[in-house]
Amino acid sequence: MPDIKIITEVAGRVCSLAVTTGSNVGDGDEIAFIEAMKMEIPVTSTASGKIKTILVKLDDVIAEGQVVAIIEA
């Protein structure tokens, strides 16, 4: 099965990472939180699997549609 890209729907600053590389996640689990418009917006997993790579770090400023992490399904 191909790797799954977790994409953010908002632009902002990465204020928290809820997982680490190698963590197991389920569909809907929180991966990261993005601070936008003085709110913390979660980026959630779209599938179950294992975190292969996290492509952002704390305090990174990211764009809408940017890949945050990759999951091995």
C-alpha positions as CSV (number, residue, x, y, z in Angstrom):
1,M,0.0,0.0,0.0
2,P,1.4,3.5,-0.8
3,D,2.5,6.0,1.8
4,I,-0.2,8.5,2.8
5,K,0.6,12.2,3.0
6,I,-0.9,14.2,5.8
7,I,-1.7,17.8,4.5
8,T,-2.6,20.9,6.5
9,E,-5.7,22.8,5.5
10,V,-4.5,26.1,7.0
11,A,-1.5,28.2,6.9
12,G,0.2,29.2,10.2
13,R,2.9,28.3,12.7
14,V,3.5,24.8,14.0
15,C,2.8,25.2,17.7
16,S,2.8,21.5,18.8
17,L,3.6,18.1,17.4
18,A,1.4,15.3,18.9
19,V,3.4,12.3,17.5
20,T,7.0,11.3,16.8
21,T,8.5,9.3,14.0
22,G,7.6,5.6,14.5
23,S,4.4,6.3,16.4
24,N,1.3,4.4,15.5
25,V,-1.8,6.5,14.6
26,G,-5.4,5.8,13.8
27,D,-7.7,7.5,11.4
28,G,-8.6,10.9,12.9
29,D,-5.7,11.0,15.4
30,E,-4.0,14.4,15.9
31,I,-0.6,14.8,14.3
32,A,0.2,18.4,14.9
33,F,-1.4,21.7,15.9
34,I,-1.2,24.9,13.7
35,E,-1.6,28.3,15.2
36,A,-3.6,30.5,12.9
37,M,-5.8,33.5,13.7
38,K,-4.9,33.0,17.5
39,M,-6.5,29.5,17.4
40,E,-4.8,26.1,17.6
41,I,-6.1,24.0,14.7
42,P,-5.4,20.3,14.6
43,V,-4.0,18.4,11.7
44,T,-5.4,14.9,11.8
45,S,-4.5,11.6,10.3
46,T,-6.6,10.4,7.3
47,A,-5.6,6.8,7.8
48,S,-4.3,4.3,10.3
49,G,-0.6,3.4,10.2
50,K,2.8,4.3,11.4
51,I,4.4,7.7,11.2
52,K,7.2,7.3,8.6
53,T,8.4,10.9,8.5
54,I,7.5,14.3,10.1
55,L,8.3,17.0,7.6
56,V,7.9,20.0,9.9
57,K,9.2,21.1,13.3
58,L,8.1,23.4,16.1
59,D,7.8,27.0,15.1
60,D,7.9,26.4,11.4
61,V,5.6,28.7,9.4
62,I,3.8,26.5,6.9
63,A,1.5,27.1,3.9
64,E,-2.0,25.8,3.3
65,G,-1.7,22.4,1.5
66,Q,1.8,21.7,2.8
67,V,2.6,18.0,3.7
68,V,3.1,17.7,7.5
69,A,3.9,14.0,7.8
70,I,3.9,10.7,5.9
71,I,2.2,7.6,7.2
72,E,3.1,4.0,6.2
73,A,-0.3,2.3,5.9
